[in-house]
Amino acid sequence: MTTELTNDRLENELHDKKPLYSEAEANAEAERCLYCADAPCIKACPTEIDIPTFIKKIASGNVRGSARTILAQNLLGWSCARVCPVEVLCVGSCVYNAWGREPIAIGRLQRFATETTMKGGAETLLSKTAAKTGKKVACIGGGPASLAFAGTLALAGHEAVVLEKKAVLGGLNTTGIAPYKLHAHDAMHEVDFVTALGVEVRAGVEVGSEDGAGRISGKKLLEAYDAVFIGVGLGADTKLGIPGEDGPGVFGATVWIERMKLEMPRAGREEIAKKRVLVVGGGNTAIDVARECALLGATDVAMVYRRGAADMSGYEHEMDIAKKEGVRLIPHTQPVAFVRDDSGKLTALRVAKTDAQGKPIAGTEHTLSCDMVALAIGQSKLRDIAKELPGVEVDARGCVVAHAGTCQTGNPKVFAGGDCINGGKEVVNAVADGRNAARTLIAQWAGG
């Protein structure tokens, strides 16, 4: 890969919450599966992995065959096994749930199959027999959608190049996933696995309106490649736009998580330990940053949300775990100003109570003491990319418009997938988009 990560990173202080199964544990769990003929778990998986088949292969001792079954549908099956909200996808659809019994631990079995076999590399696990076709594709962004797109096409004999403006690839798998689910070095190991299929990587390259050092224009891409894939994800953290926001102690959640995962040394724990932290927002990113701060030793961590718990977009099972780890929820509360002392130090967040619609109620303002505030209220859309590629449009939300099944945009040479078209869903959705776009191109080119 392009960048080596030091072991002295703060994220390594947060340990794996669902560690790798031993062979005995995996076999025992696999034997519980009923191998349903019309398996609801398959229908619940955005990448349609044949779950009963891969589990049966584990039970029969064919772990490599199990991994191949997974990777045939999802080249990033290892990371998805660790980061997918299986509780609301495959595991949540397991027939055992209806019987009041513990559902099959599909994610952990998927991790066992992929992790224990991927150590040998892509060359030994996936067959690369396709002859070179001469077709070339470029992927803008190095996240899961682009990697799935590029890897699928490389397996079919097409040349794939990934352009990533950062020094590291992997997208949110590397920079944004909570460490207790997936550490950055593991995400980059998976990137190596996919790129070993024959994918070229060009890190430090940004797509812009003009060519130059570290930049390539959209026009040049369309001229040089047979197809272009947009997998840029989302942009900067959204701000509240209230008094006192600019200054120390206030940070965007995704910026802080990336810094914690890639840049902060273990000693950086002192920045969090014994601090009072408020997290503004009710989504999964808000829950993640709150849990991370609590696990890193913050004295008090509370999530401030303008509506009720039932209205939160974050998963209920994740919030339940957060509460067990010491995170409090302050519902029906909206920030109105940041309070700072004469030196500019953050001391509190001024808030107001809200009604059922999330609107502030007059006369209810009060302060919540704090040392740090994380803003997790959304991210901007990277609309500018559409301007660089003729025929590509964005909708009212600022998302790239693409066909739901093929991921093709208004320009027949341009495809898109992941957060840039759905506004921010799961890694597995991004992988499905990249794979589907690649399969569309493969079918088109095979047909002449």
C-alpha positions as CSV (number, residue, x, y, z in Angstrom):
1,M,0.0,0.0,0.0
2,T,1.0,3.6,-0.3
3,T,1.2,4.4,3.4
4,E,2.5,2.6,6.4
5,L,0.6,3.2,9.7
6,T,2.5,3.3,13.0
7,N,1.4,1.0,15.7
8,D,1.4,4.0,18.1
9,R,-2.1,5.1,17.2
10,L,-4.9,6.0,19.6
11,E,-7.4,3.7,17.9
12,N,-5.4,0.7,19.0
13,E,-6.5,1.5,22.5
14,L,-10.0,0.4,21.5
15,H,-10.1,-3.3,21.2
16,D,-12.2,-5.6,19.0
17,K,-15.7,-6.1,20.4
18,K,-16.4,-9.2,18.3
19,P,-13.0,-11.0,18.0
20,L,-12.3,-13.7,15.5
21,Y,-13.9,-17.0,16.1
22,S,-11.6,-20.0,16.8
23,E,-12.0,-23.0,14.5
24,A,-14.0,-24.8,17.1
25,E,-16.3,-21.8,17.8
26,A,-16.9,-21.4,14.1
27,N,-17.7,-25.0,13.5
28,A,-20.1,-25.1,16.5
29,E,-22.0,-22.0,15.3
30,A,-22.1,-23.2,11.7
31,E,-23.7,-26.5,12.8
32,R,-26.6,-24.5,14.2
33,C,-27.6,-23.2,10.8
34,L,-30.7,-24.8,9.2
35,Y,-29.5,-24.0,5.7
36,C,-32.9,-22.7,4.7
37,A,-33.9,-23.3,1.1
38,D,-35.6,-19.9,0.7
39,A,-33.2,-18.2,3.1
40,P,-34.4,-14.8,4.3
41,C,-30.9,-13.9,5.3
42,I,-29.8,-13.8,1.6
43,K,-32.7,-11.5,0.8
44,A,-31.6,-9.1,3.6
45,C,-28.1,-8.9,2.3
46,P,-27.5,-6.0,-0.2
47,T,-24.9,-8.1,-1.9
48,E,-27.0,-11.3,-1.9
49,I,-24.3,-13.5,-0.5
50,D,-25.4,-17.2,-0.5
51,I,-25.2,-17.3,3.3
52,P,-26.5,-20.9,3.9
53,T,-23.9,-22.2,1.4
54,F,-20.9,-20.4,2.9
55,I,-21.9,-21.5,6.4
56,K,-22.4,-25.1,5.3
57,K,-18.9,-25.1,3.8
58,I,-17.5,-24.0,7.2
59,A,-19.3,-26.9,8.9
60,S,-17.9,-29.3,6.4
61,G,-14.3,-28.0,6.8
62,N,-14.1,-26.3,3.4
63,V,-13.3,-22.8,4.7
64,R,-11.5,-21.7,1.5
65,G,-14.6,-22.6,-0.4
66,S,-16.7,-20.7,2.1
67,A,-14.6,-17.6,1.5
68,R,-14.9,-17.9,-2.3
69,T,-18.7,-18.1,-2.0
70,I,-18.6,-14.8,0.0
71,L,-16.1,-13.0,-2.2
72,A,-17.9,-14.0,-5.4
73,Q,-20.7,-11.6,-4.4
74,N,-18.8,-9.2,-2.2
75,L,-15.1,-8.6,-2.7
76,L,-15.0,-6.7,0.6
77,G,-16.7,-9.5,2.5
78,W,-14.1,-9.3,5.3
79,S,-14.8,-5.7,6.3
80,C,-18.5,-6.1,5.7
81,A,-18.5,-9.0,8.1
82,R,-17.1,-6.7,10.8
83,V,-18.9,-3.4,10.1
84,C,-22.3,-4.4,8.7
85,P,-25.3,-3.8,11.0
86,V,-26.1,-7.5,10.8
87,E,-28.7,-7.0,13.6
88,V,-31.0,-5.3,11.1
89,L,-29.8,-7.1,7.9
90,C,-29.0,-10.9,7.7
91,V,-29.0,-11.7,11.4
92,G,-32.1,-9.7,11.9
93,S,-33.8,-11.9,9.3
94,C,-32.7,-15.2,10.6
95,V,-35.6,-17.6,11.2
96,Y,-34.4,-18.3,14.7
97,N,-35.6,-14.8,15.7
98,A,-39.3,-15.8,15.2
99,W,-38.8,-18.7,17.5
100,G,-37.3,-16.7,20.3
101,R,-33.9,-18.4,19.8
102,E,-30.5,-16.8,19.3
103,P,-30.0,-16.1,15.6
104,I,-27.0,-17.4,13.7
105,A,-23.9,-15.2,14.1
106,I,-23.6,-14.7,10.4
107,G,-21.2,-11.8,10.6
108,R,-18.8,-13.6,12.8
109,L,-18.9,-16.7,10.6
110,Q,-18.3,-14.6,7.5
111,R,-15.3,-12.9,9.2
112,F,-13.9,-16.4,10.2
113,A,-14.1,-17.6,6.6
114,T,-12.6,-14.5,5.0
115,E,-10.0,-13.6,7.6
116,T,-8.5,-17.0,8.0
117,T,-8.2,-17.5,4.2
118,M,-7.3,-14.0,2.9
119,K,-3.9,-14.1,4.7
120,G,-2.5,-16.0,1.7
121,G,-3.4,-13.2,-0.7
122,A,-5.8,-12.7,-3.6
123,E,-3.7,-14.7,-5.9
124,T,-4.2,-18.0,-4.0
125,L,-7.9,-17.4,-3.2
126,L,-9.4,-15.9,-6.3
127,S,-8.8,-17.1,-9.9
128,K,-7.5,-14.5,-12.3
129,T,-7.8,-16.4,-15.6
130,A,-9.5,-13.7,-17.7
131,A,-7.4,-12.4,-20.7
132,K,-6.7,-8.7,-20.9
133,T,-9.4,-6.9,-22.9
134,G,-7.8,-3.6,-23.5
135,K,-10.7,-1.7,-21.8
136,K,-9.7,0.8,-19.1
137,V,-11.7,2.3,-16.3
138,A,-10.9,5.1,-13.8
139,C,-12.4,5.3,-10.3
140,I,-12.7,8.6,-8.5
141,G,-12.2,7.9,-4.8
142,G,-10.7,4.9,-3.1
143,G,-13.5,3.8,-0.8
144,P,-15.5,0.5,-0.8
145,A,-17.7,1.3,-3.9
146,S,-14.6,2.1,-6.1
147,L,-12.7,-0.9,-4.8
148,A,-15.6,-3.3,-5.5
149,F,-16.0,-1.7,-9.0
150,A,-12.3,-1.9,-9.8
151,G,-11.7,-5.3,-8.4
152,T,-14.7,-6.9,-10.2
153,L,-13.5,-5.4,-13.5
154,A,-9.9,-6.5,-12.9
155,L,-11.0,-10.1,-12.4
156,A,-12.7,-9.9,-15.8
157,G,-9.5,-8.7,-17.5
158,H,-10.2,-5.0,-17.7
159,E,-7.7,-2.4,-16.6
160,A,-8.8,-0.5,-13.5
161,V,-7.2,2.6,-11.9
162,V,-8.2,4.1,-8.6
163,L,-7.6,7.8,-8.0
164,E,-7.6,8.9,-4.4
165,K,-6.8,12.4,-3.2
166,K,-5.7,11.1,0.3
167,A,-2.6,9.2,1.1
168,V,-4.6,6.1,2.2
169,L,-7.3,4.1,0.4
170,G,-10.3,2.4,1.9
171,G,-12.6,5.4,2.4
172,L,-14.5,5.3,5.7
173,N,-13.4,1.7,6.3
174,T,-9.9,3.2,6.9
175,T,-10.8,6.7,8.2
176,G,-14.2,6.5,9.8
177,I,-15.3,3.1,11.1
178,A,-15.2,2.7,14.9
179,P,-12.0,0.9,15.9
180,Y,-13.9,-1.7,18.0
181,K,-15.4,-2.8,14.7
182,L,-12.4,-2.3,12.3
183,H,-9.0,-0.8,12.7
184,A,-7.4,1.2,10.0
185,H,-4.5,-1.3,9.4
186,D,-7.0,-4.1,8.9
187,A,-9.0,-2.0,6.4
188,M,-5.7,-1.3,4.5
189,H,-4.9,-5.0,4.5
190,E,-8.2,-5.6,2.7
191,V,-7.3,-2.8,0.2
192,D,-4.1,-4.7,-0.5
193,F,-6.1,-7.8,-1.1
194,V,-8.3,-6.2,-3.6
195,T,-5.6,-4.2,-5.4
196,A,-3.6,-7.4,-5.8
197,L,-6.2,-8.5,-8.3
198,G,-4.5,-6.1,-10.7
199,V,-5.9,-2.7,-9.7
200,E,-3.6,0.2,-10.1
201,V,-3.6,2.8,-7.3
202,R,-2.7,6.5,-7.7
203,A,-2.9,8.2,-4.3
204,G,-2.6,11.9,-3.8
205,V,-4.6,12.6,-7.0
206,E,-7.7,14.8,-7.1
207,V,-10.1,15.2,-10.0
208,G,-10.6,18.9,-10.7
209,S,-11.4,21.3,-13.5
210,E,-7.8,21.6,-14.7
211,D,-4.8,19.3,-14.9
212,G,-1.8,20.0,-12.7
213,A,0.3,18.7,-9.9
214,G,-1.8,16.1,-8.2
215,R,-4.8,16.9,-10.3
216,I,-6.5,15.5,-13.4
217,S,-9.5,17.1,-15.1
218,G,-12.8,15.3,-15.7
219,K,-12.4,16.0,-19.4
220,K,-9.1,14.2,-19.4
221,L,-10.5,11.2,-17.6
222,L,-13.3,10.8,-20.1
223,E,-10.8,11.1,-23.0
224,A,-8.4,8.6,-21.5
225,Y,-10.7,5.9,-20.2
226,D,-13.6,3.8,-21.5
227,A,-15.6,4.4,-18.4
228,V,-15.4,6.4,-15.2
229,F,-16.8,5.5,-11.7
230,I,-17.6,8.1,-9.1
231,G,-17.2,6.8,-5.6
232,V,-16.3,10.0,-3.7
233,G,-18.4,9.5,-0.6
234,L,-19.5,12.6,1.4
235,G,-17.8,15.9,2.3
236,A,-17.1,18.0,5.4
237,D,-19.0,17.8,8.6
238,T,-22.0,20.1,8.8
239,K,-21.8,23.0,11.2
240,L,-24.6,24.3,13.5
241,G,-24.1,28.0,12.5
242,I,-24.6,29.3,16.1
243,P,-22.5,31.8,18.1
244,G,-19.2,30.6,19.6
245,E,-18.9,27.6,17.2
246,D,-15.5,28.5,15.8
247,G,-12.8,27.9,18.3
248,P,-11.1,25.2,20.4
249,G,-13.1,22.3,21.9
250,V,-15.6,22.1,19.0
251,F,-14.9,19.6,16.2
252,G,-16.7,17.7,13.4
253,A,-17.2,14.1,14.3
254,T,-15.8,12.5,11.2
255,V,-12.7,14.8,11.3
256,W,-12.0,13.8,14.9
257,I,-12.6,10.1,14.2
258,E,-10.1,10.1,11.3
259,R,-7.5,11.9,13.4
260,M,-8.0,9.5,16.2
261,K,-7.6,6.5,13.9
262,L,-4.7,7.7,11.8
263,E,-2.8,10.4,13.5
264,M,-3.2,10.6,17.3
265,P,-0.7,8.6,19.3
266,R,-1.7,6.5,22.2
267,A,-0.7,9.4,24.5
268,G,-3.4,11.4,22.9
269,R,-5.9,9.6,25.2
270,E,-5.2,12.4,27.6
271,E,-7.1,14.8,25.3
272,I,-10.2,12.7,26.1
273,A,-9.6,11.2,29.5
274,K,-11.5,12.9,32.4
275,K,-13.2,15.4,30.0
276,R,-16.9,16.2,29.8
277,V,-18.0,15.5,26.2
278,L,-21.2,16.4,24.4
279,V,-22.1,14.9,21.0
280,V,-24.7,16.7,18.9
281,G,-26.7,14.4,16.7
282,G,-28.7,11.2,16.7
283,G,-27.2,9.1,13.9
284,N,-24.8,6.3,13.8
285,T,-21.8,8.6,13.6
286,A,-23.0,10.4,16.7
287,I,-23.3,7.1,18.5
288,D,-19.8,6.0,17.4
289,V,-18.0,9.1,18.5
290,A,-19.9,9.0,21.8
291,R,-18.9,5.4,22.4
292,E,-15.3,6.1,21.4
293,C,-15.0,9.0,23.9
294,A,-16.6,6.9,26.7
295,L,-14.2,4.0,26.0
296,L,-11.2,6.4,26.0
297,G,-12.0,7.5,29.5
298,A,-14.1,10.6,29.2
299,T,-15.7,11.5,32.6
300,D,-19.1,12.1,31.1
301,V,-20.5,11.6,27.6
302,A,-23.9,12.8,26.6
303,M,-25.7,12.9,23.2
304,V,-27.8,16.0,22.6
305,Y,-30.6,15.3,20.2
306,R,-33.4,17.7,19.1
307,R,-36.1,15.0,19.0
308,G,-36.9,11.8,20.9
309,A,-35.1,8.5,21.1
310,A,-37.6,6.9,18.7
311,D,-36.8,9.5,16.0
312,M,-33.1,8.8,16.0
313,S,-31.6,7.5,12.7
314,G,-28.9,5.6,14.7
315,Y,-29.5,2.0,15.2
316,E,-31.3,1.1,18.4
317,H,-29.0,-1.9,19.2
318,E,-26.0,0.5,18.9
319,M,-27.6,3.0,21.3
320,D,-28.3,0.2,23.8
321,I,-24.6,-0.7,23.8
322,A,-23.6,3.0,24.1
323,K,-25.8,3.3,27.2
324,K,-24.1,0.3,28.8
325,E,-20.8,2.0,28.2
326,G,-21.9,5.1,30.0
327,V,-23.3,7.3,27.2
328,R,-26.3,9.4,28.2
329,L,-29.0,10.7,25.9
330,I,-30.4,14.2,26.3
331,P,-33.5,14.2,24.0
332,H,-35.6,17.1,22.9
333,T,-32.8,19.5,23.2
334,Q,-31.3,21.9,20.6
335,P,-28.0,23.9,20.8
336,V,-28.3,27.6,20.5
337,A,-24.8,28.9,21.4
338,F,-21.4,27.8,22.6
339,V,-20.3,29.4,25.9
340,R,-16.6,30.4,26.2
341,D,-14.6,32.1,29.0
342,D,-12.5,35.2,28.5
343,S,-9.6,33.2,27.1
344,G,-11.9,31.5,24.5
345,K,-12.0,28.1,26.3
346,L,-15.2,26.2,25.8
347,T,-17.1,25.8,29.1
348,A,-20.6,24.9,28.2
349,L,-23.2,24.5,25.5
350,R,-26.3,26.7,25.7
351,V,-29.4,24.7,24.7
352,A,-33.2,25.0,24.5
353,K,-35.8,22.3,25.0
354,T,-37.8,21.3,21.9
355,D,-41.3,20.2,21.2
356,A,-42.4,17.0,19.5
357,Q,-41.4,18.5,16.1
358,G,-37.9,19.4,17.3
359,K,-38.7,23.1,17.4
360,P,-37.2,25.2,20.3
361,I,-39.6,26.2,23.1
362,A,-39.3,29.8,24.3
363,G,-38.1,30.3,27.8
364,T,-36.4,26.9,28.2
365,E,-32.8,27.9,27.6
366,H,-30.2,26.5,29.9
367,T,-26.5,25.4,29.8
368,L,-24.8,22.0,29.8
369,S,-21.3,22.1,31.1
370,C,-18.7,20.6,28.9
371,D,-15.0,20.6,27.7
372,M,-15.6,19.3,24.2
373,V,-18.4,19.1,21.7
374,A,-18.5,16.8,18.7
375,L,-20.8,17.8,15.8
376,A,-22.4,14.8,14.1
377,I,-25.4,16.3,12.3
378,G,-24.5,15.3,8.8
379,Q,-22.0,15.9,6.0
380,S,-22.0,18.0,2.9
381,K,-22.4,16.5,-0.5
382,L,-19.6,16.7,-3.0
383,R,-21.6,18.3,-5.8
384,D,-18.7,19.8,-7.7
385,I,-17.7,16.4,-9.2
386,A,-20.9,16.6,-11.3
387,K,-19.6,19.7,-13.0
388,E,-16.5,18.0,-14.1
389,L,-18.3,15.2,-16.0
390,P,-20.9,16.2,-18.7
391,G,-24.2,14.5,-18.4
392,V,-23.9,13.8,-14.7
393,E,-26.6,15.4,-12.6
394,V,-27.3,15.8,-8.9
395,D,-30.8,15.7,-7.2
396,A,-32.4,18.1,-4.7
397,R,-30.4,16.5,-1.9
398,G,-27.1,17.0,-3.7
399,C,-26.6,13.3,-4.5
400,V,-25.4,12.1,-7.9
401,V,-28.3,10.7,-9.9
402,A,-27.7,7.1,-11.0
403,H,-29.9,4.2,-12.0
404,A,-30.8,2.0,-9.0
405,G,-29.8,-1.3,-10.7
406,T,-26.9,-0.4,-13.0
407,C,-25.6,2.7,-11.2
408,Q,-25.2,4.4,-14.6
409,T,-25.6,8.2,-14.6
410,G,-26.9,10.4,-17.4
411,N,-23.6,10.0,-19.1
412,P,-23.4,6.4,-20.5
413,K,-19.6,6.4,-19.8
414,V,-20.0,7.4,-16.1
415,F,-21.2,5.3,-13.2
416,A,-21.6,6.2,-9.5
417,G,-22.1,4.4,-6.2
418,G,-22.0,4.6,-2.5
419,D,-22.6,7.6,-0.3
420,C,-22.5,10.0,-3.2
421,I,-25.7,8.5,-4.6
422,N,-27.5,7.4,-1.5
423,G,-26.6,10.2,0.9
424,G,-24.9,7.9,3.4
425,K,-25.8,4.3,3.9
426,E,-23.7,1.2,4.8
427,V,-20.4,-0.1,3.5
428,V,-22.3,-3.1,2.0
429,N,-24.5,-0.8,0.0
430,A,-21.5,0.9,-1.5
431,V,-20.0,-2.5,-2.3
432,A,-23.2,-3.6,-4.0
433,D,-23.2,-0.4,-6.1
434,G,-19.7,-0.9,-7.3
435,R,-20.2,-4.5,-8.1
436,N,-23.5,-3.9,-9.9
437,A,-21.9,-1.1,-12.0
438,A,-19.0,-3.3,-12.9
439,R,-21.3,-6.2,-13.9
440,T,-23.2,-3.8,-16.1
441,L,-20.1,-2.8,-17.9
442,I,-18.9,-6.4,-18.2
443,A,-22.2,-7.4,-19.8
444,Q,-22.1,-4.4,-22.2
445,W,-18.6,-5.0,-23.3
446,A,-19.2,-8.7,-23.7
447,G,-22.1,-7.9,-26.0
448,G,-19.9,-5.9,-28.3
